[in-house]
Amino acid sequence: MADTTLPANLDIASAFGKVSSQFKGLNTREPGNWPFLPKAAAWVAMAAAAVAVLWFVIISGATETLEFERSKEPKLKEDFRAKLAQAVNLTELRKQKQQVQEYVTQLEKQLPGKAEMDALLSDINQAGIGRGLQFELFKPGQVDLKDFYAELPIAIKVSGRYHDIGAFTADVANLSRIVTLHNLNITTPVKDSSGNLAMEATARTYRYLDVNEIAEIRKAKADAAAKAKGAAKK
């Protein structure tokens, strides 16, 4: 039986020698003149490097996105629990909303309208006269418009006995409309030997705004904001 091992080894060694010879003496400045195998190997290496870079970029971006989405998970879970609780208690929440609306309506009824302000001022004046107090000053000030109501300050100065002044402040607090007293100052008149006291205060009463007044206030605010924005751009 003939031994073929040696010729096979020679063929493999010869083929390897031919392949390795193509990689010897390569001019890196002229790759276009390289033999086929070095060219193919260079293309494969470049393609592998490109794939590796692209894969790294894609994986890196995906990792950042994943971490960002994971950071949002606790907040989303919290929102879900809150909304779930609201959904479970929806009927009760609607009842509470209705109760709040009724309470707001009740409070609004304590705020006079434009036409009722004169009557309210008269009630304050009559409360003092009914307690035997002498009005030395009763002067409504400038109306201060808020978002949904107007505030009217009234400078008052009355004189009378201590208990009558106290009863007057209680009567003002018990008026059907909201009236508050601020900056109370009670003194003893220098030239008064009757034992009377003088009280200075600012009474504040409130009225609700009608639809037209609210629209005017909102328009004025919008115009002011637009003007400020235009000035900022300049």
Stockholm file with secondary structure:
# STOCKHOLM 1.0

chainA/1-234         MADTTLPANLDIASAFGKVSSQFKGLNTREPGNWPFLPKAAAWVAMAAAAVAVLWFVIISGATETLEFERSKEPKLKEDFRAKLAQAVNLTELRKQKQQVQEYVTQLEKQLPGKAEMDALLSDINQAGIGRGLQFELFKPGQVDLKDFYAELPIAIKVSGRYHDIGAFTADVANLSRIVTLHNLNITTPVKDSSGNLAMEATARTYRYLDVNEIAEIRKAKADAAAKAKGAAKK
#=GR chainA/1-234 SS CCCCHHHHHHHHHHHHHHHHHHTTTCCTTCGGGSCHHHHHHHHHHHHHHHHHHHHHHHHHHHHHHHHHHHHHHHHHHHHHHHHHHHHHTHHHHHHHHHHHHHHHHHHHHTSCCGGGHHHHHHHHHHHHHHTTCEEEEEEECCCEECSSEEEEEEEEEEEECHHHHHHHHHHHHTSSSCEEEEEEEEECCTTCCSCCEEEEEEEEEEEECCHHHHHHHHHHHHHHHHHHHHHHHC
#=GC SS_cons         CCCCHHHHHHHHHHHHHHHHHHTTTCCTTCGGGSCHHHHHHHHHHHHHHHHHHHHHHHHHHHHHHHHHHHHHHHHHHHHHHHHHHHHHTHHHHHHHHHHHHHHHHHHHHTSCCGGGHHHHHHHHHHHHHHTTCEEEEEEECCCEECSSEEEEEEEEEEEECHHHHHHHHHHHHTSSSCEEEEEEEEECCTTCCSCCEEEEEEEEEEEECCHHHHHHHHHHHHHHHHHHHHHHHC
//
